Amino acid sequence: LRDDGILFISINNAEIHNLIRILNEIFGEENYVSCLVWNSKYTVSNDKKFVSDQHEYILAFAKNIEICDFYLLERTEKANKSYTNPDDDPRGPWKPTPLHAKSGNKNIVFTFKNGVKWSAPEGRFPRYSKETLTRLDEENRLWFGKDGTYTPNVKSYLSEVKSGITPGTLWKWQDVGHTHEANEELAQILGKGVFDNPKPTKLIRRMLQLATLKDNEDIVLDFFAGSGTTAHAVLAQNEEDGGNRHCISIQIPEIVENGKFSTIAEICKERIRLVSKKFEKEGKGNQDRGFKIFKLTQSNYKIWDKNQEQNKEELRKQLTLFKNALIDGYKIEDVIYECIIKEGFSLNSKIDQIKEKKNTIYKIYDNSNYFFLTLDKQISDNLIDKIDLTKDTMFICLDSALDDSKKLSLSLKCMLKTI
C-alpha cells in the first residue's frame, strides 16, 4: 500500500471485531479512518430466527493517516435544493440557520436594528456572541421573514460552504446500491446465476470518489476480485469524470459449477471484457479501456537442481541441459514479461521492436526508464550499433549468443546481463 493509500475491507458482523484487532496491529490504531455501515438490504428476511441482517461493515484504514487524503463527495442537486434566494441577496443562494444551539453561553436578549428583539428558546443557548450578532446585522446576513417580523435566522450561503459533502458513516442503499441491485447488474452482463452476492458498482464507486482523484493516475488494487465489480466500477468512474485511474484485479482460478464458466477468474475476465466493449461503444471520451491478463505460472528459466551436484553423471546431464538456459517451448512474450518483473519494471511497460535483418531487439519502456532485450541465438555487430547503448543502459541477451570477446566489448558499452 502506498504511503498515502487507503485500504477498504468489507465484512459482516461475525468477524469484524477480530478484523479490527488485526488491522490495528498491522497499521496501528492511529491509522484507523472509519467503520462505515453499508445498508446492504432493503428488505427483512422473515425466515431468520432472531434478527435479519440488513447491513455490512466497511473498515477503512490508512497507511499513514497524516498524509492520506479522504476527499469530499460531489455536491448534488438534492444537497443544494435547500439553498434559495428569496430576497435577491447579491451574495447568492442561502439557507436559514437558527441563531440558537443546544449548548453555549448564558442566554441574552438582543435587539436588532429593525427593532426585533430575540433570545434563545427555553432549553437552548445563543449560538453567537453579541458582537457577532451585531456584525451579522450590519452585514445584512440575517433573515426576518418576508414581512421582517419573524424569528431571525442567519443566512448560510452556498458560496461559503465546502466544495463538496463530508461523507457520513451510514451508507444508505438508495445512494450506494444493495445486494439485489448488484445481482441484477451482473445478470444483465453475464446472465443469472453465475456468481452469488457480488457488490454493487455504486458502492465501490463511492470508495473511489473518497480515495482517488481523476487526474492522479491512482492505482486501485482488488486482491479478491470475484466477479470483477471493482474493475467495472473503475471503468465506470473514469467514464463519468474522464479520469485516468488504473485497476489491478487478482483472482485465483477457483472452480465454479454453473455450466457457463469454469472458474471465478473466467467470470471476472469476461465481465471486464464485456464492460470495456460496452463503454467503448457508448463512450464519449478518449478513455483507455484495454486490459492485460497475466497468469501465475512456472519460470521460463530452467531451475538448477542442487541435489544432482553430488552425482557426477547427473551433474554432467544438467550441464548439458543448461546449454540453453530457457525451458523448451518458451514464448518470447513470456520471457520479456518475466524480465520486466525481475528488473522491477511495470507490467504496463511499453514494448517496441527494433529489427536488423535476422535479428530482433525489444526496447522496454517504463516511463523514462528502459532496457533492451534480445533472445536471438546470434547477435550481429550491425544490430548492436543500431541501438543507443550507454554505460547506464541495460542490455539482456542469451549467454550463448556471445563469445568472450563480444561479452567484454558489450560490458564496456553498457550494463550487460545474460540469460
Secondary structure, DSSP 4 states (H G I P E B T S, - for coil): --TT-EEEEEE-TTTHHHHHHHHHHHH-GGGEEEEEEE---SS--TT-SS-----EEEEEEES-TTT---PPEEP-HHHHTT-B-TT--TT--EEEEESEESS-S----EE-TTS-EE-PPTT-EESS-HHHHHHHHHTT-EE--TTS-SPPEEEEEGGGS-SEEPPPSEE-HHHH--HHHHHHHHHHHH-TTSSSSPPPHHHHHHHHHHH--TTTT-EEEESS-TTTHHHHHHHHHHHHH----EEEE-----B--SSS-SBHHHHHHHHHHHHHHHHHHH--S--------------SBPPP-GGGTTSHHHHHHHHHHTTS-BPTT--HHHHHHHHHHHTT--TT-EEEEEEETTEEEEEEEETTEEEEE---SS--HHHHHHS---TT-EEEE-GGG--HHHHHHHHHHSEEEE-
